[in-house]
Amino acid sequence: MTSFTAKVIDPVGLHARPASVLTKEASKFASEIKIKCGDKEGNLKSIMNVMALAVKTGAEITIEANGEDEKEAIEAIEKAMKDNSII
């Protein structure tokens, strides 16, 4: 398992646009990828799961990947989040 933790800086949290960016990026990989915020978690490949977490600005999230391409997945997702000013 590979993971990283970051603080959400997007002014409106993980709303539809950033959630879409994350699910598209996560879907490129075979690994199981989860997003956690507080005591809630969801499948990062499902936009409904991500939006259901209702992640607000300033919240700390953890992205975890488990599988054959977990390192590549985490690197790509972290880069996409930084490139899109999500974290």
C-alpha positions as CSV (number, residue, x, y, z in Angstrom):
1,M,0.0,0.0,0.0
2,T,1.2,3.5,-0.9
3,S,-0.5,6.7,0.4
4,F,-0.1,10.4,0.9
5,T,-2.0,12.9,3.0
6,A,-2.6,16.5,2.1
7,K,-4.8,19.5,2.9
8,V,-7.5,20.6,0.5
9,I,-6.9,24.3,-0.6
10,D,-9.6,24.5,-3.3
11,P,-11.9,27.4,-2.1
12,V,-15.0,25.2,-2.4
13,G,-13.6,21.9,-1.4
14,L,-14.0,18.7,-3.4
15,H,-17.0,19.8,-5.5
16,A,-17.9,18.4,-9.0
17,R,-14.9,19.7,-11.0
18,P,-12.0,18.6,-8.7
19,A,-13.9,15.3,-8.0
20,S,-14.1,14.7,-11.7
21,V,-10.3,15.4,-12.1
22,L,-9.6,12.9,-9.4
23,T,-11.9,10.1,-10.6
24,K,-10.6,10.4,-14.2
25,E,-7.0,10.2,-13.0
26,A,-7.7,7.3,-10.6
27,S,-9.5,5.3,-13.3
28,K,-6.3,5.1,-15.3
29,F,-4.9,2.6,-12.8
30,A,-5.6,-1.0,-11.9
31,S,-4.9,-0.5,-8.2
32,E,-7.7,-0.1,-5.7
33,I,-7.6,3.6,-4.7
34,K,-9.4,5.1,-1.7
35,I,-9.9,8.6,-0.4
36,K,-10.3,9.1,3.3
37,C,-11.4,12.2,5.2
38,G,-11.9,12.0,8.9
39,D,-13.8,8.7,9.7
40,K,-15.3,8.5,6.1
41,E,-13.8,6.8,3.1
42,G,-14.7,6.2,-0.5
43,N,-13.6,4.7,-3.8
44,L,-11.6,7.4,-5.6
45,K,-12.7,5.9,-9.0
46,S,-16.4,6.8,-8.2
47,I,-17.4,10.4,-8.5
48,M,-20.4,9.7,-6.3
49,N,-18.2,8.3,-3.5
50,V,-15.9,11.3,-3.7
51,M,-18.8,13.8,-3.6
52,A,-20.6,12.0,-0.8
53,L,-17.6,12.7,1.5
54,A,-18.4,16.4,1.3
55,V,-14.8,17.4,1.7
56,K,-14.5,21.1,2.7
57,T,-11.6,23.6,2.2
58,G,-8.9,23.0,4.8
59,A,-9.8,19.4,5.3
60,E,-7.0,16.8,5.5
61,I,-7.5,13.9,3.1
62,T,-5.5,10.7,2.6
63,I,-5.3,8.9,-0.7
64,E,-4.4,5.2,-0.5
65,A,-3.5,2.9,-3.4
66,N,-3.1,-0.8,-3.2
67,G,-2.1,-2.9,-6.2
68,E,0.4,-3.5,-9.0
69,D,0.7,0.1,-10.1
70,E,0.1,1.8,-6.7
71,K,3.2,4.0,-6.7
72,E,2.5,5.3,-10.2
73,A,-1.1,5.9,-9.2
74,I,-0.2,7.9,-6.1
75,E,2.3,10.0,-8.0
76,A,-0.1,10.8,-10.8
77,I,-3.0,11.6,-8.5
78,E,-0.8,13.9,-6.3
79,K,0.5,15.7,-9.4
80,A,-3.1,16.1,-10.8
81,M,-4.2,17.5,-7.5
82,K,-1.4,20.0,-7.3
83,D,-1.7,21.0,-11.0
84,N,-5.4,21.7,-10.5
85,S,-4.9,23.6,-7.2
86,I,-6.9,21.0,-5.2
87,I,-4.0,20.6,-2.7
